[in-house]
Amino acid sequence: MPTINSREPDLERAREIAEEGTIIRAPVGSTLHGLHNPGTDDRDEMGVCIEPPEYVLGLREFEHFVYRTQPEGVQSGPGDLDLTIYGLRKYCRLALKGSPTTLLLLFVPAERLLVRTSLGDELQALAAGFVSRRTGKAFLGYLDAQRRGLVGDRHAPRTRERSAEHGYDTKYAMHALRIGYQGEELLQTGQVTLPVSEPTRSRLKQVRAGSVALDDVLLELDRVVERLQTLAQSADLPDAPDHDGVDRFLTRAYETAWTLRAR
């Protein structure tokens, strides 16, 4: 049986809220980054929906809807779908905190979007309001956790795509480096290029292929972290994200969506 998860106990109702209220949905996995191995990767997708009024103004809760082809505890395989649809408020809270995974949705090219509405366009247009020097600190915290997972600090190291030659999870290492490089670009330009541009893309593919020794991967990751630490202090960005601008968008988006539904 697939895995379905939501704070709304009626899972069919949760599915309806997610599907009917979606304003943007896109792939966010290796294929989007240009880093996939054809025929081997699962499908990671993310979206944002507008919850009904009773889930914003009342006591009911809807933060996200998660659907996985595989049951809980089973790794996704080739072609399996891992989908997360966030409620708009939850998504904005995560993006304002600088979540690397969440912010990615703001930069998916229009031609790659699976669902695109006018409110989804407005959300992407607001991308600059979510980015600040604090974003760099969030990326640094995420990368620290990724490094620990890579070397097995406090728990067993990841082994999903273990390099036969070098003995580490190459896909996990690739994505750790990818997040670091994308964090650099975001703090320097306010944008994330998708798919990853060259020569970074080829370098990341070498890591996934297991062609780079773990010590060299860790050294490269540490250098990226050092540059991010500098950017988190000196980047030409505001100290904090634009909470007021995001709040105005939230208010307008809910009013617009609810008015349309009431007709």
N, C-alpha and C positions, 0 to 999 in steps of 0.2 A: 504494500500500500504506500502511496506517496505521503510525504510529510506536509501537513498544513498547520500553520500556527498563526494565532492572532489573540489579542486580549478580548476580542468579542467572542464569547463562548459559542455562539451560533456560527459555525465556520462557513456555512453556505451564505449567511448574511454578510459575513466578513468578505467573502469572495465577491459578492455583489457590490459592496461599497468600493472595493479596490478596482474592480473592472469598470463599473459605471462612472466612477468619479475620476478616472485617470486623466491627467492633463499632460503627462509626458512619460515615455517609457523607452528604454534603450538598452542595447547590449553593453555590458561593462567588463567583459572578460578578456581573455588573451587575444581573441579575434579582433576586437576593437583596437587593441594596441598594436596590431600587426605582429604579434608574437606567438601565434598559435602553431600547433603541429596538426595539420589536416587529419581528421579522422580520430583524434585522440582526446580532444578537449570537450568539456561539458559546455553548456550555455548559461552564462551568468547574465541576468537582466535585472534592471532596477527601474522603478517608476515612482511617481508621486500622484496622489489622488486628493480630491477635495471631499472631506467627510460630510455627511448630512448634518444639519443643525443640531440634532439631539446628541451627537457625539462631540460637539464643541461647546454647546451651551448647557447641556444636561449632565447627568451622572454617568452615562455610558462612556466607554473608552475604546478608541481605535487609534493605535499608534502605527501599526504596520500589519501587513498581510504577507506571510511567507509561504511559498509553495515550492516543494522539491519533489522531483520525480522519484527519488529514492527515499526509503523510510529513514526515520531518525537513526543516526549512528552509522549509516552506510555511506561510503564515499560516492560522489557522483562520478559517472563514467562518460564515455563518448556519447554526445547527443543529449545527455540528461539536462533537464532544465532546473536551475536554481534561480527563483524569482523572488524579489522583495519589492513590495509596493508600500511606500511610506505615506502616512497622512501628511498633509502639507505642513502643519505646525511641527510635527516631529522631524520632518526632513529639514526644515529651516533651522531648528535648534541644533541639529547635528552639523549642518554646514557652517553655521556661525561659530561653532567650536573648532572648526578647521579639519573635520574628519576627511582624510584623503580619499577614501572610497566614496563618500557621499558627494564631495565637491566635483568629482569626475563627471557626474551627470550634467553639470552646467556647461560642459565644453564638448559634448558629443555633437559632431556635425549634423546639420539638419537632414542630410541624405541618409544618415545612419539611424535616425530615430524611428522607432516602431509605432509610437503614438505621438502625435504632435498637435497641440491645440493652441489657441491664442494665449491662454494663460500659461501654458508651458513655454511659449516663446518669451513671455514677459519674465518668467522665472529665470530663464537662461540669460536674458538681457540684464538681469540684476546681478550677474556673477561678480562684478567688481565690488559690490557691496558686502560680499561675504569674505573677501580676501583682505588680510591685514598682516602686520608683523606677528600677531598671535598665531596666525595660520602656520608660520614656520615652527613655532614651539609645538604645535599639535603634530606636525609631520615628524619632528624629532622624537617625540614620545612614541609615536607609532613605529618608527624605524628602530628604536631601542628594543621594543617588543619583538619585532621581526628578527633582529640579530640574535636575541636570546633564543627564539624558536629555531633558528638555523643551527646554532652550535649546541643546543640541548641544555642550556642553562636553566635549572630548576625543573625541567621536564625533558622527556625523551625528544631528540631532534626529529624533525619532519623527514619522512622517508618515501613520500608518494612517488617522486621521480628521482630516485637515488642514482647518482653517477656511479657506474661500475668501476671507474678508474679512481675517482676522488672521494666517493663515499658520502655525498651530501645530497639533499633534495634540491635538484637543479631548478625546478619550476618555482619553488618557494624563494630560492636565492634570487632568481631573475626578477620576481615581482618586488622583492625588497629593494633591489637596486633601481628598478623602474620607478617605484614610488619616490625614492630619493632624487632621481633626476627630474621627475615631474615637479617635485617640490621646489627644486632650484628654478626651473622655468617659471613656475607660478609666481614666485617671489620676485623674480627679475622682470617679468613681462605682464603679469596679471592674467596669463593665459596658460592653457595646457594643450599642446598640439597632439591631435589624434588622427591617425595612428602615430606612434613614436617616430620621430624623424631620425634620419641617418646623421652621423654614424652610430648614434646611441642604439638604434634598433638592432643593427648587426652585432654590436657588442653584447647586448642582452640575449640575443639568440645563441651566441657562443656559450654564454653561461648556462642557458637551458640545455644545450646539447652536451653539457658536461665537459666542455673543452677547456675550462678554466679551473685551476686548483682552488680549493676552498680558501686557503690562506690568501690567495690573490683576490678572491671575491670579497673577503672580509676587509682587506686593506683598501680596496676600492670603495666599499661601503663606508668605511671610517673617513675616507677623504671627502666623500659626498656629505657626510654628517658635519664635518668641519666647515664646509662651505655653507651649509644650511644654517649652522650656528651663527656665522657672520651675517648672513642675509637676514636672519630673524632679528638682528640688532640694527642693521643699517639699510635695509631695503627701502626704496622710495615708496612706501605704503603707509597708510594710517596706522596708528598704534592699535586700534580696535576696529572691528567690522562695523558696518552701518546698521546698527540695530533699529534705528528709527525708520530708515528707508525700507528695511525688510518688513517691519511692523506695518507700515502703510500698505505695502503690497499684500500682506496677509489679509488685512481688513478688506481691501478692495476685491481680492480674489474670492474670498468667501461670499461677500455680498453679491458679486456677479454670478457666481455659480448657483447660489441658492435662489436668486431671482429667476434665472433661466429654468431651474427645476420646477419652480412654482407655477410656471405658465402652462 
